[in-house]
């Protein structure tokens, strides 16, 4: 129902833009005159990421300030989304939420439905936020009750990155798009045989459970977040049987080797699972172009990766400077010069004109994520339901049971039953799990 409502909203939204916004038919002019506002404004912005993201974001902020001389920023960088959630939890009661929050799919809906984020539709209507050049598909995951609460900062997808130098050394072809888990297993065995190094593991890591569930044409959680989304426990059992078999055969690096990025870039592994916008950084470290392919499929030719927002910018409902906050989000979304700075570090830009402009100036390593996103868009797969608020407790239970399975303390069949019982209690609100 949520998807249907979202689709209807977009139909109305696009018609409104077509007839009511004469100035919305093009990307905001990147050489517009500096805004002459005299009232000083300070925008508080919180985000997570590494030093590179912090540096690029700060440069984009400085460019914005050249055109908005009255606006100052107080920016705070965190290392993870967990830290962002803690910050919001501590400040919500005092109504001191920062003006602009970098959010993700795991918690944007939680805050939106509690009226803590500002609905952005009125700013679209006033042409303060210009989304006329954005595919409606990219915006759908930021909508609740027909209101847009977050603008994606980029799109990405879960993917497999491969080190081509290792494949060349082994004399093995990189898997073709649409390959299966069985085919990946055969490739991993060949790599293990050909690379004569006892410290070499073909796979730096294994796909997460959600990715595997998607390959079985189901979802981790149901659409309401009140129970698990998959009904057949064989999915859970098969996931761990595959993972344990491959670990026991030395095809996957053990968890004690916890820096999976280094394994790939150093050539100690050939295959890495992660998000597409993170691969360019791996290429720079390895000084070779890491190739990006889709995640494995359960059925030959079936594409299970989906287009997903890497993260959003949302505006606090308590902000005293909502208009200026939205103007900054519009700037990040549409300004060509700003995106020349950002270079798709958070994923492929959602504006088609911005994306095309940035892509023309990218290195081969940076272009890899663009190629994957185009392929997935041409072979679409449905996105997942919003992550429920209690997902953290479910994931903790999953991790605990996972350790027991991989240590041989419990069978996948026994664990599947325990996980379903425990997870559904958590998701339904039963205390004690």
VOKE-733805 format. One line per 8 residues: their letters; for each residue x, y, z of N, C-alpha, C. Coordinates in steps of 0.02 Angstrom, whole numbers, plus 50000, padded with zeros to 5 digits. Atoms other than C-alpha are relative to their C-alpha. Last residue first. Layout:
// residues N
a) X/Y/Z/X/Y/Z/X/Y/Z ~ ...
END
This chain:
// residues 433
xxxxxxxx) 49953/50027/50049/50717/49455/51183/50058/50048/49989 ~ 49960/50056/49976/50625/49490/51345/50047/49970/49951 ~ 49941/49986/49961/50483/49603/51292/50038/49935/50016 ~ 50000/50041/49940/50361/49564/51151/50066/50012/50037 ~ 50001/49960/49939/50353/49710/51029/49998/49961/50064 ~ 50069/49990/49980/50302/49617/50872/49994/50038/50066 ~ 50034/49958/50049/50475/49639/50797/49927/50014/50019 ~ 49972/49933/49998/50563/49571/50950/49959/50047/49956
xxxxxxxx) 50018/49971/49935/50448/49421/50965/50025/50072/50005 ~ 50071/49980/50005/50465/49390/50777/49975/50027/50067 ~ 50006/49939/50040/50655/49392/50792/49927/50024/49998 ~ 49973/49942/49965/50659/49268/50936/49989/50065/49962 ~ 50037/49988/49938/50545/49139/50859/50022/50064/50035 ~ 50068/49978/50017/50618/49155/50685/49960/50016/50063 ~ 49999/49932/50025/50796/49150/50750/49930/50025/49984 ~ 49987/49954/49944/50769/48998/50858/49998/50072/49976
xxxxxxxx) 50061/49999/49959/50688/48903/50713/50009/50050/50058 ~ 50053/49968/50039/50829/48948/50593/49937/50007/50041 ~ 49993/49928/49994/50959/48905/50726/49944/50037/49963 ~ 50020/49980/49933/50901/48726/50739/50000/50076/50008 ~ 50071/50016/49992/50907/48702/50550/49975/50020/50069 ~ 50041/49948/50032/51074/48794/50533/49925/49988/50009 ~ 50010/50010/50071/51148/48672/50660/49960/50058/49970 ~ 50071/50010/50014/51215/48729/50828/49992/49992/49925
xxxxxxxx) 50033/50012/49936/51388/48736/50909/49925/49985/49991 ~ 50024/50069/49997/51480/48714/50743/49963/49983/50064 ~ 49957/50037/49955/51580/48873/50765/49979/49927/50007 ~ 49935/50004/50033/51497/48947/50610/50052/49966/50044 ~ 50003/50045/50059/51326/48906/50681/50070/49990/49972 ~ 50010/50069/49977/51360/48981/50853/50000/49951/49942 ~ 49938/50023/49969/51432/49140/50779/49995/49928/50022 ~ 49952/50011/50054/51280/49160/50667/50066/49973/50027
xxxxxxxx) 50014/50066/50028/51164/49138/50816/50049/49983/49943 ~ 49985/50049/49947/51243/49286/50904/49989/49929/49974 ~ 49927/50005/49994/51246/49391/50745/50019/49947/50052 ~ 49974/50033/50060/51061/49357/50710/50076/49988/50007 ~ 50019/50070/49993/51012/49403/50888/50029/49960/49941 ~ 49957/50026/49946/51109/49566/50871/49986/49926/50012 ~ 49933/50012/50028/51026/49596/50702/50048/49973/50053 ~ 50005/50059/50043/50854/49575/50780/50069/49982/49972
xxxxxxxx) 50004/50058/49956/50899/49696/50919/49995/49935/49960 ~ 49936/50009/49967/50957/49824/50792/50001/49940/50046 ~ 49954/50041/50041/50803/49797/50685/50067/49988/50033 ~ 49971/50053/49958/50687/49859/50823/50051/49957/49962 ~ 49962/49970/49945/50649/50023/50735/50037/49949/50042 ~ 50037/49985/49938/50595/49932/50578/50045/50026/50055 ~ 49973/50039/49944/50696/49950/50416/49962/50017/50064 ~ 49961/49963/49951/50587/50021/50278/50023/49955/50057
xxxxxxxx) 50041/49959/49956/50528/49890/50153/50045/50040/50047 ~ 50023/50031/49938/50659/49832/50027/49953/50045/50038 ~ 49962/49982/49940/50675/49895/49849/49970/49967/50061 ~ 50034/49959/49949/50602/49803/49700/50044/50015/50060 ~ 50022/50047/49948/50721/49743/49563/49969/50042/50056 ~ 50021/49979/49933/50753/49838/49402/49978/49942/50045 ~ 50023/50065/49977/50855/49774/49254/49975/50008/50072 ~ 50028/50034/50059/50884/49935/49156/49973/49931/50018
xxxxxxxx) 50060/49962/50019/50906/50030/49319/49966/49968/49940 ~ 50053/50018/49954/51025/49893/49376/49935/50037/49983 ~ 50020/50069/50012/51133/49913/49221/49941/49980/50045 ~ 50037/50001/50063/51137/50102/49235/49974/49930/49985 ~ 50066/49971/49988/51185/50088/49418/49958/50002/49937 ~ 50042/50047/49964/51326/49966/49377/49929/50029/50010 ~ 50016/50056/50045/51401/50078/49243/49953/49950/50034 ~ 50049/49976/50049/51392/50230/49356/49977/49944/49954
xxxxxxxx) 50065/50001/49967/51479/50134/49496/49945/50026/49954 ~ 50025/50068/49990/51624/50095/49380/49931/49999/50033 ~ 50056/50015/50046/51645/50275/49323/49969/49932/50012 ~ 50060/49967/49976/51751/50322/49475/49939/49984/49957 ~ 50019/50030/49936/51883/50193/49431/49935/50030/50026 ~ 50030/50065/50013/51887/50247/49249/49977/49966/50064 ~ 49951/50051/50019/51918/50425/49304/49964/49935/49986 ~ 49976/50050/49952/51776/50550/49308/50054/49955/49970
xxxxxxxx) 49936/49978/49972/51749/50710/49210/50033/49949/50046 ~ 49953/49982/50054/51610/50655/49093/50070/50016/50026 ~ 49974/50061/50031/51522/50568/49238/50052/50015/49946 ~ 49946/50028/49958/51504/50731/49333/50033/49940/49966 ~ 49944/49953/49999/51406/50818/49194/50060/49971/50039 ~ 49968/50002/50066/51294/50668/49162/50061/50045/49999 ~ 49968/50064/50008/51255/50651/49348/50039/49996/49934 ~ 49941/50000/49958/51219/50836/49364/50039/49936/49992
xxxxxxxx) 49951/49954/50031/51103/50833/49216/50064/50003/50041 ~ 49973/50029/50062/51014/50676/49279/50052/50045/49968 ~ 50019/49958/50056/50995/50743/49456/50032/49972/49937 ~ 50068/50017/50021/51010/50598/49579/49976/50043/49943 ~ 50048/49945/49986/51199/50606/49594/49932/49985/49971 ~ 50015/49965/50062/51285/50433/49585/49949/50055/50015 ~ 50039/50036/50049/51342/50385/49759/49987/50042/49939 ~ 50057/50030/49965/51402/50474/49915/49957/49958/49953
xxxxxxxx) 49972/50037/49944/51574/50510/49840/49944/49965/50040 ~ 50036/50062/49989/51488/50557/49677/50026/49959/50057 ~ 49981/50055/50046/51620/50683/49627/49967/49933/50016 ~ 50020/50061/49966/51592/50797/49779/50014/49937/49961 ~ 49961/50010/49939/51691/50942/49707/49986/49932/50030 ~ 49932/50010/50024/51621/50933/49531/50048/49989/50058 ~ 49993/50071/50015/51456/50910/49621/50065/49984/49965 ~ 49997/50037/49937/51471/51082/49699/50011/49926/49987
xxxxxxxx) 49934/49989/49970/51513/51158/49530/50007/49962/50066 ~ 49949/50037/50037/51361/51079/49447/50069/50007/50032 ~ 49945/49957/50021/51238/51139/49579/50056/49960/49967 ~ 50003/49974/50068/51080/51034/49580/50060/50039/49976 ~ 50034/50042/50049/51070/50918/49731/50012/50024/49928 ~ 49963/50063/50005/51199/50999/49844/49970/49955/49945 ~ 49933/49985/50027/51122/51170/49809/50040/49936/49990 ~ 50011/49988/50071/50945/51106/49839/50067/50012/49964
xxxxxxxx) 50014/50066/50029/51002/51035/50006/49989/50007/49925 ~ 49937/50036/50003/51079/51205/50048/49991/49931/49969 ~ 49960/49970/50053/50919/51295/50001/50067/49965/49993 ~ 50024/50030/50062/50823/51173/50111/50039/50029/49941 ~ 49979/50071/50000/50928/51223/50261/49980/49966/49935 ~ 49928/50001/50017/50906/51407/50218/50026/49929/49998 ~ 49992/49978/50070/50717/51386/50214/50073/49996/49979 ~ 50018/50054/50045/50715/51284/50376/50012/50020/49927
xxxxxxxx) 49977/49976/50065/50809/51412/50478/49986/49947/49947 ~ 50023/49931/50006/50732/51399/50651/50018/50029/49932 ~ 49953/49950/50026/50750/51210/50644/49967/50068/49995 ~ 49988/49949/49951/50630/51112/50755/50047/50056/49975 ~ 50063/49964/49992/50559/51005/50614/50007/50058/50050 ~ 50034/50006/49936/50738/50958/50577/49936/50041/50001 ~ 50002/49938/49962/50785/50950/50394/49961/49990/50064 ~ 50066/49983/49974/50837/50790/50305/50006/50064/50042
xxxxxxxx) 49999/49941/49957/50987/50753/50194/49928/50014/50020 ~ 50041/49942/50013/50983/50575/50134/50025/50060/50039 ~ 50017/49962/49939/51092/50421/50120/49960/50061/49979 ~ 49943/50013/49956/51150/50292/49991/49988/50032/50068 ~ 49967/49938/49979/50978/50293/49913/50057/49985/50048 ~ 50017/49979/49932/50944/50123/49837/50033/50067/50015 ~ 49980/49931/49991/50938/50052/49661/49978/50022/50069 ~ 50050/49949/50016/50917/49865/49678/50030/50070/50009
xxxxxxxx) 49981/49934/49974/51032/49715/49672/49946/50049/49980 ~ 50031/49988/49935/50939/49552/49640/50023/50064/50034 ~ 49962/49947/49967/50969/49529/49454/49965/50018/50065 ~ 50044/49959/49958/50905/49360/49392/50042/50052/50037 ~ 50025/49943/50037/51011/49291/49250/49956/50047/50040 ~ 49959/49973/50054/51033/49120/49327/49966/50058/49965 ~ 50022/50025/50065/50926/49096/49483/50041/50034/49945 ~ 50018/50069/49986/51002/49117/49656/49979/49965/49936
xxxxxxxx) 50071/50016/50003/51091/49273/49598/49988/49928/50019 ~ 50021/50063/50030/51262/49339/49645/49924/49992/50001 ~ 49995/50054/49951/51288/49525/49680/49976/49935/49968 ~ 50058/50008/49957/51309/49636/49527/50014/49945/50052 ~ 50052/50041/50030/51481/49677/49457/49942/49993/50050 ~ 50061/50010/49960/51607/49813/49495/49951/49958/49960 ~ 50060/50009/50040/51784/49809/49428/49941/49987/50045 ~ 50041/50056/49977/51924/49879/49535/49937/49997/49958
xxxxxxxx) 50072/49990/50003/52032/49996/49432/49964/49936/50022 ~ 50027/50035/50059/52212/49985/49490/49925/50008/50002 ~ 49970/49972/50061/52314/50089/49610/49985/49957/49939 ~ 49966/50055/50035/52260/49976/49755/50038/50024/49939 ~ 49951/50031/49955/52220/50125/49868/50040/49946/49963 ~ 49946/49952/49988/52139/50224/49727/50054/49970/50045 ~ 49958/49996/50061/52039/50074/49672/50059/50046/50010 ~ 49959/50060/50002/51976/50045/49849/50047/50000/49940
xxxxxxxx) 49948/49991/49950/51916/50225/49856/50047/49940/50003 ~ 49950/49954/50029/51821/50199/49694/50058/50012/50048 ~ 49949/50037/50038/51736/50047/49770/50054/50045/49971 ~ 49939/50008/49961/51641/50135/49910/50057/49970/49960 ~ 49964/49937/49996/51505/50206/49798/50063/49995/50042 ~ 49965/49979/50061/51454/50030/49747/50039/50064/50007 ~ 50041/49953/50037/51413/49962/49919/50041/50032/49944 ~ 50010/49937/49967/51495/49804/49988/49954/50044/49959
xxxxxxxx) 50070/49979/50001/51552/49628/49945/49992/50066/50038 ~ 50021/49961/49941/51733/49594/49900/49927/50020/49993 ~ 50071/49984/50004/51816/49470/49780/49977/50032/50066 ~ 50017/49977/50067/51999/49441/49739/49930/50029/49995 ~ 50066/50024/50021/52078/49420/49910/49986/50028/49931 ~ 50009/50059/49958/52257/49437/49971/49931/49970/49992 ~ 49998/50061/50040/52282/49553/49823/49997/49937/50041 ~ 49933/50028/49998/52329/49702/49932/50007/49937/49957
xxxxxxxx) 49953/49955/50032/52174/49801/49883/50071/49973/49999 ~ 50013/49991/50072/52056/49657/49919/50055/50041/49967 ~ 49992/50065/50033/52128/49603/50087/49991/50007/49925 ~ 49928/50012/50010/52149/49785/50137/50011/49933/49965 ~ 49977/49955/50053/51963/49818/50113/50073/49986/49983 ~ 50015/50031/50064/51917/49664/50215/50023/50043/49942 ~ 49997/49944/50049/52002/49732/50370/49992/49971/49930 ~ 50059/49957/50001/51937/49603/50495/50004/50058/49951
xxxxxxxx) 49971/49953/50048/52056/49459/50468/49947/50052/49984 ~ 49942/49972/49966/51992/49377/50627/50039/50047/49954 ~ 50016/49935/49970/51827/49359/50534/50059/50031/50037 ~ 50031/50004/49934/51897/49218/50426/49991/50070/50030 ~ 49954/49980/49946/51930/49255/50242/49965/49995/50067 ~ 50018/49936/49970/51811/49158/50129/50049/50016/50056 ~ 50020/49956/50055/51866/49018/50012/49980/50070/50023 ~ 49951/49947/50007/51964/48922/50144/49985/50049/49943
xxxxxxxx) 49956/50015/50056/51863/48763/50122/50050/50055/49986 ~ 49963/50061/49985/51787/48778/50296/50049/49982/49944 ~ 49950/49984/49949/51736/48957/50258/50044/49940/50015 ~ 49948/49960/50032/51652/48905/50095/50055/50021/50050 ~ 49963/50043/50047/51555/48765/50180/50058/50039/49969 ~ 49956/50044/49961/51506/48879/50324/50042/49955/49956 ~ 49947/49961/49968/51440/49017/50209/50049/49954/50038 ~ 49953/49975/50050/51343/48899/50097/50059/50033/50034
xxxxxxxx) 49967/50058/50028/51263/48807/50242/50052/50020/49948 ~ 49946/50019/49955/51229/48973/50327/50036/49937/49977 ~ 49951/49945/49993/51130/49045/50183/50059/49978/50042 ~ 49956/50002/50059/51045/48878/50147/50055/50053/50005 ~ 49957/50059/49996/50974/48869/50324/50050/49998/49942 ~ 49952/49989/49946/50907/49047/50320/50050/49942/50003 ~ 49959/49944/50023/50823/49019/50152/50055/50014/50051 ~ 49946/50029/50040/50762/48848/50211/50046/50055/49973
xxxxxxxx) 49938/50001/49961/50665/48942/50344/50058/49968/49962 ~ 49969/50066/50005/50531/48980/50213/50067/50000/50037 ~ 50041/50050/49966/50420/49127/50260/50032/49931/50003 ~ 49998/50064/50036/50531/49276/50219/49963/49947/50041 ~ 50033/49996/50065/50479/49448/50281/50000/49935/49962 ~ 49954/50015/50055/50518/49427/50465/49961/49999/49935 ~ 49978/50070/50001/50389/49509/50578/50051/49992/49945 ~ 50026/50034/49941/50313/49677/50627/50020/49926/50004
xxxxxxxx) 49947/50003/49950/50412/49790/50509/49979/49963/50063 ~ 50019/49960/49941/50253/49834/50414/50054/49999/50054 ~ 50012/49930/50021/50316/49777/50242/49982/50045/50059 ~ 50061/49990/50039/50392/49617/50311/49986/50074/49990 ~ 50057/49981/49958/50573/49607/50361/49938/50007/49957 ~ 49980/50014/49931/50719/49514/50277/49942/50014/50048 ~ 49970/49944/49963/50636/49516/50107/50016/49978/50071 ~ 50036/49984/49939/50593/49385/49975/50035/50059/50034
xxxxxxxx) 50061/49963/50016/50641/49340/49798/49955/50012/50061 ~ 50053/50051/49995/50771/49210/49848/49931/50032/49992 ~ 49988/50046/50056/50908/49328/49789/49948/49944/49998 ~ 50025/49968/50062/50832/49458/49906/50009/49953/49940 ~ 50073/50007/49998/50861/49339/50053/49970/50030/49937 ~ 50017/50068/50020/51045/49329/50004/49925/49990/49998 ~ 49984/50009/50071/51066/49517/50006/49982/49930/49976 ~ 50051/49965/50039/50976/49530/50173/50011/49991/49925
xxxxxxxx) 50060/50042/50004/51089/49396/50247/49946/50033/49958 ~ 50040/50001/49940/51248/49491/50207/49935/49961/49989 ~ 50058/49954/50003/51361/49441/50063/49961/49997/50066 ~ 50058/50031/50031/51523/49354/50112/49943/50050/50000 ~ 50059/50006/49956/51691/49432/50147/49944/49968/49961 ~ 49983/49963/49939/51867/49445/50075/49944/49995/50051 ~ 50050/49951/49978/51823/49308/49951/50023/50034/50064 ~ 50034/49971/50058/51963/49215/49859/49949/50055/50018
xxxxxxxx) 50070/50021/49996/52064/49193/50019/49962/50032/49942 ~ 50046/49974/50049/52254/49202/50006/49931/49970/50009 ~ 50037/49944/49970/52361/49176/50161/49951/50032/49951 ~ 50043/50026/49946/52417/49004/50104/49960/50054/50034 ~ 49985/49960/49941/52480/49080/49941/49953/49977/50055 ~ 49961/50041/49953/52489/48983/49779/50023/50042/50059 ~ 49959/49954/49962/52349/49071/49685/50035/49962/50055 ~ 49950/49967/50042/52286/48946/49555/50047/50047/50039
xxxxxxxx) 49953/50048/50029/52194/48825/49668/50058/50035/49965 ~ 49963/50030/49944/52110/48956/49776/50053/49952/49975 ~ 49954/49950/49973/52060/49053/49621/50044/49971/50055 ~ 49946/49993/50049/51985/48898/49543/50052/50050/50023 ~ 49958/50060/49996/51885/48862/49700/50059/50004/49951 ~ 49960/49996/49938/51821/49041/49706/50046/49940/50007 ~ 49948/49950/50011/51765/49033/49523/50046/50004/50061 ~ 49952/50030/50046/51670/48871/49556/50058/50048/49986
xxxxxxxx) 49964/50052/49963/51585/48948/49709/50053/49968/49955 ~ 49951/49965/49959/51538/49103/49610/50042/49950/50039 ~ 49946/49979/50044/51455/48992/49481/50054/50037/50039 ~ 49964/50060/50021/51352/48905/49615/50059/50019/49955 ~ 49956/50020/49945/51306/49073/49690/50040/49938/49982 ~ 50033/50030/49942/51238/49125/49520/50051/49986/50056 ~ 49971/50065/49979/51296/49242/49381/49966/49977/50066 ~ 50053/50050/50000/51181/49380/49313/50025/49931/50021
xxxxxxxx) 50060/49977/49966/51325/49494/49264/49944/49948/49994 ~ 50043/49956/50039/51474/49394/49204/49939/50020/50041 ~ 50070/50022/50012/51601/49322/49325/49960/50052/49961 ~ 50044/49970/49950/51781/49384/49301/49928/49978/49985 ~ 50044/49946/50020/51879/49264/49191/49958/50025/50058 ~ 50072/50015/49994/52020/49160/49265/49959/50061/49980 ~ 50023/50020/50066/52205/49158/49221/49927/49981/49998 ~ 50027/50068/49996/52254/49161/49405/49979/49973/49932
xxxxxxxx) 49947/50044/49974/52366/49312/49384/49978/49927/50001 ~ 49951/50007/50055/52234/49397/49276/50056/49952/50021 ~ 50031/50043/50051/52101/49364/49409/50048/49988/49942 ~ 49999/50068/49973/52216/49435/49543/49970/49951/49950 ~ 49931/50024/50002/52251/49591/49440/50005/49928/50026 ~ 49985/50032/50064/52065/49614/49407/50071/49972/49996 ~ 49933/49976/50017/52027/49643/49591/50022/49966/49936 ~ 49948/50051/50012/51840/49615/49602/50066/50034/49982
xxxxxxxx) 49941/49971/50032/51702/49720/49678/50052/49946/49992 ~ 49938/50037/49991/51533/49639/49713/50055/50038/49962 ~ 49965/50025/50060/51383/49749/49734/50056/49954/50021 ~ 49954/50051/49976/51254/49824/49850/50029/49965/49939 ~ 50028/50068/49997/51182/49972/49760/50050/49955/50034 ~ 49950/50053/50006/51205/50159/49751/49965/49933/50000 ~ 50028/50067/50003/51108/50320/49735/50057/49950/49993 ~ 49972/50041/50054/51164/50491/49790/49964/49933/50001
xxxxxxxx) 49937/49967/50019/51128/50626/49917/50036/49961/49945 ~ 49941/50042/50006/50948/50568/49927/50061/50039/49977 ~ 49976/49998/50069/50826/50704/49980/50063/49957/49995 ~ 49928/50002/50010/50734/50663/50141/50018/50000/49927 ~ 49964/49981/49939/50563/50692/50214/50076/49998/49993 ~ 49929/50013/50008/50452/50689/50059/50037/50027/50061 ~ 49956/49943/49986/50269/50681/50107/50073/49979/49992 ~ 49999/49955/50058/50142/50560/50031/50042/50063/50011
xxxxxxxx) 50065/49966/50002/50116/50476/50200/49998/50055/49947 ~ 50048/50030/49954/50301/50435/50209/49936/50041/49997 ~ 50070/49978/49993/50425/50469/50070/49964/49961/50054 ~ 50000/49945/49951/50616/50460/50068/49930/50025/50016 ~ 49982/50026/49934/50619/50288/49986/50004/50054/50053 ~ 50053/50039/49968/50521/50353/49836/50017/49978/50071 ~ 50029/49964/49943/50643/50489/49789/49954/49957/50042 ~ 49948/49985/49952/50757/50390/49673/49973/50032/50063
xxxxxxxx) 49978/50062/49967/50612/50309/49580/50050/50016/50056 ~ 50042/50011/49941/50541/50482/49544/50019/49937/50038 ~ 50044/50057/50011/50688/50513/49426/49960/49987/50064 ~ 49985/50060/49961/50761/50684/49467/49948/49946/49985 ~ 49952/50038/50041/50770/50833/49348/50018/49933/50032 ~ 50030/50014/50065/50614/50917/49418/50045/49957/49955 ~ 49990/50072/50014/50680/50902/49594/49972/49980/49933 ~ 50014/50017/50069/50704/51088/49631/50017/49927/49987
xxxxxxxx) 49970/50065/50013/50691/51135/49814/49979/49977/49931 ~ 49939/49994/49959/50656/51319/49842/50040/49936/49992 ~ 49939/50002/50042/50534/51305/49697/50063/50018/50039 ~ 49975/49931/50004/50388/51359/49810/50064/50005/49957 ~ 50053/49957/50029/50295/51195/49778/50025/50071/49990 ~ 50004/50017/50071/50455/51098/49810/49950/50045/49965 ~ 49942/49967/50029/50476/51191/49974/50008/49983/49926 ~ 50012/49928/50009/50299/51144/50022/50058/50037/49968
xxxxxxxx) 50045/49984/50055/50337/50960/49985/49986/50075/49992 ~ 49968/49956/50049/50486/50953/50103/49956/50019/49941 ~ 50021/50021/50067/50406/50883/50260/50023/50050/49948 ~ 50042/49954/50036/50515/50935/50409/49978/49970/49933 ~ 49971/49974/50061/50585/50796/50516/49948/50042/49963 ~ 49937/49968/49982/50539/50763/50698/50036/50028/49939 ~ 50005/49928/50014/50356/50726/50661/50063/50038/50021 ~ 50006/49968/49934/50369/50553/50742/49999/50076/49994
xxxxxxxx) 50066/50017/49973/50333/50473/50573/49989/50026/50070 ~ 50053/49966/50039/50481/50565/50499/49931/49988/50030 ~ 50003/49930/49980/50598/50510/50637/49946/50039/49963 ~ 50013/49997/49928/50564/50324/50616/49991/50073/50021 ~ 50072/50007/49992/50556/50343/50427/49979/50003/50074 ~ 50035/49940/50023/50733/50414/50418/49925/49995/50013 ~ 50034/49963/49948/50803/50276/50528/49963/50062/49977 ~ 50012/50036/49938/50873/50131/50429/49961/50040/50051
xxxxxxxx) 50063/50036/50005/50852/50214/50259/49982/49965/50065 ~ 50002/50055/50048/50989/50338/50298/49934/49963/50006 ~ 50037/50058/49976/51008/50509/50375/50008/49942/49951 ~ 49988/50053/50049/51126/50657/50358/49968/49937/50028 ~ 49976/50065/49975/51043/50785/50469/50011/49954/49941 ~ 49994/50047/50056/51019/50970/50433/50032/49936/50026 ~ 50043/49978/50055/50956/51094/50564/49998/49950/49943 ~ 49967/49957/50050/51032/51001/50712/49953/50017/49942
xxxxxxxx) 49976/50038/50057/50907/50929/50839/50034/50048/49951 ~ 49938/49971/50024/50896/51038/50993/50030/49960/49943 ~ 50015/49966/50063/50715/51005/51040/50061/50037/49972 ~ 49988/49929/49989/50770/50963/51217/49986/50041/49937 ~ 50041/49978/49944/50692/50790/51206/50006/50074/50013 ~ 50070/49994/50020/50767/50765/51033/49956/50028/50056 ~ 50021/49930/50010/50944/50804/51088/49926/50009/49983 ~ 49982/49958/49943/51003/50640/51165/49971/50070/49994
xxxxxxxx) 50037/50022/49942/50911/50530/51041/50012/50045/50060 ~ 50070/49980/50008/50975/50631/50894/49960/49981/50062 ~ 50004/49926/49996/51156/50616/50951/49927/50023/49998 ~ 49989/49983/49930/51136/50429/50984/49994/50075/50009 ~ 50061/50017/49964/51061/50405/50811/50006/50019/50074 ~ 50050/49950/50018/51207/50498/50731/49936/49987/50040 ~ 49983/49939/49963/51331/50389/50826/49950/50056/49985 ~ 50017/50012/49930/51244/50233/50760/50013/50062/50042
xxxxxxxx) 50070/49982/49992/51253/50303/50583/49978/49990/50073 ~ 50049/50049/50021/51442/50295/50596/49929/50026/50009 ~ 49969/50057/50036/51605/50391/50618/49948/49951/49973 ~ 50000/50060/49960/51529/50559/50662/50027/49942/49958 ~ 49991/50063/50036/51565/50730/50589/50001/49942/50049 ~ 49971/50051/49957/51499/50892/50661/49999/49933/49964 ~ 50003/50068/50026/51471/51046/50555/50034/49952/50049 ~ 49967/50038/49947/51428/51217/50622/49992/49927/49982
xxxxxxxx) 50014/50071/49985/51391/51317/50466/50038/49978/50063 ~ 49943/50034/49971/51377/51503/50427/49979/49928/50019 ~ 50008/50066/49969/51253/51585/50312/50067/49973/50024 ~ 50027/49994/49932/51250/51773/50278/49996/49934/50037 ~ 49950/49973/49955/51367/51761/50128/49976/50007/50072 ~ 50044/49985/49944/51251/51648/50030/50044/50025/50058 ~ 50062/49976/50029/51334/51633/49859/49948/50019/50053 ~ 49982/49946/50047/51511/51617/49924/49938/50031/49970
xxxxxxxx) 49994/49938/49963/51437/51518/50069/50022/50059/49957 ~ 50067/49976/49984/51381/51381/49952/50003/50068/50034 ~ 50027/49975/50063/51559/51363/49887/49930/50028/50010 ~ 49966/49936/50013/51623/51349/50065/49976/50031/49934 ~ 50029/49949/49956/51494/51215/50101/50030/50068/49986 ~ 50065/49983/50029/51552/51116/49949/49965/50053/50042 ~ 49987/49959/50059/51731/51124/50013/49934/50021/49966 ~ 49980/49933/49978/51673/51065/50184/50014/50045/49940
xxxxxxxx) 50061/49964/49978/51580/50919/50106/50017/50070/50021 ~ 50039/49982/50059/51736/50865/50012/49937/50040/50018 ~ 49963/49949/50038/51845/50870/50169/49959/50024/49939 ~ 49999/49937/49962/51720/50779/50279/50032/50056/49960 ~ 50068/49972/50004/51689/50646/50147/49998/50067/50037 ~ 50012/49976/50068/51877/50618/50129/49931/50032/49994 ~ 49968/49934/50008/51902/50609/50318/49988/50029/49930 ~ 49928/49997/49990/51778/50466/50333/50027/50070/49988
xxxxxxxx) 49957/50017/50057/51591/50465/50355/50073/50006/50018 ~ 49951/50051/49984/51447/50525/50464/50042/49987/49938 ~ 49992/50052/50051/51345/50684/50457/50050/49948/50025 ~ 49965/50059/49976/51283/50825/50567/49999/49947/49945 ~ 50002/50059/50044/51243/51001/50508/50037/49942/50032 ~ 49964/50056/49969/51202/51153/50615/49988/49938/49957 ~ 50030/50065/50011/51154/51303/50510/50043/49946/50032 ~ 49953/50054/49987/51198/51477/50572/49963/49934/49994
xxxxxxxx) 50030/50065/49988/51105/51622/50494/50055/49949/50013 ~ 49953/50057/49993/51152/51806/50490/49963/49936/50021 ~ 50009/50032/49936/51015/51924/50427/50046/49940/50006 ~ 49962/49966/49948/51084/52028/50285/49993/49967/50068 ~ 50039/49999/49939/51035/51922/50137/50042/50031/50056 ~ 49983/49943/49956/51111/51962/49969/49952/50001/50059 ~ 50060/49980/49964/51111/51796/49875/50018/50053/50052 ~ 49998/50014/49929/51262/51793/49761/49937/50025/50034
xxxxxxxx) 49972/49948/49959/51215/51801/49579/49998/49980/50074 ~ 50048/49949/49981/51183/51640/49487/50034/50051/50045 ~ 49966/49935/49999/51331/51549/49411/49952/50056/50017 ~ 49944/50003/49953/51276/51371/49448/50037/50066/50004 ~ 49941/49969/50031/51107/51403/49367/50056/50001/50051 ~ 49986/49933/49976/50982/51286/49450/50065/50025/49970 ~ 49959/50001/49941/50950/51135/49340/50015/50072/50021 ~ 49929/50008/50011/50810/51161/49215/50037/49999/50067
xxxxxxxx) 49985/50044/50057/50623/51147/49197/50074/49992/49987 ~ 49974/50064/49976/50580/51211/49370/50025/49956/49943 ~ 49928/49996/49990/50559/51396/49330/50031/49935/50019 ~ 49968/49981/50063/50387/51376/49253/50075/50001/50007 ~ 49934/49975/49983/50327/51284/49406/50039/50015/49937 ~ 49999/49945/49953/50141/51254/49407/50067/50030/50014 ~ 50046/49946/50013/50102/51150/49255/50009/50060/50046 ~ 50006/49985/50071/50244/51024/49242/49959/50062/49987
xxxxxxxx) 49940/49968/50023/50289/51029/49426/49992/50023/49927 ~ 49997/49934/49969/50112/50993/49479/50061/50039/49975 ~ 50047/49958/50036/50100/50850/49355/50003/50071/50027 ~ 49971/49984/50066/50261/50775/49426/49953/50044/49960 ~ 49941/49958/49993/50196/50785/49606/50029/50022/49933 ~ 50025/49932/49986/50025/50716/49565/50058/50049/50002 ~ 50037/49980/50060/50105/50564/49482/49973/50071/50009 ~ 49953/49977/50051/50232/50557/49622/49964/50021/49936
xxxxxxxx) 49972/49935/49981/50099/50551/49756/50045/50027/49946 ~ 50052/49950/50013/50009/50411/49665/50025/50070/50017 ~ 50004/49992/50073/50172/50310/49661/49948/50054/49983 ~ 49942/49963/50023/50201/50338/49846/49997/50014/49926 ~ 50009/49930/49981/50025/50285/49886/50057/50044/49977 ~ 50054/49973/50043/50049/50126/49786/49989/50073/50016 ~ 49972/49989/50066/50218/50092/49870/49947/50030/49953 ~ 49956/49942/49998/50143/50118/50042/50028/50016/49932
x) 50042/49940/50000/50000/50000/50000/50043/50063/50000
END
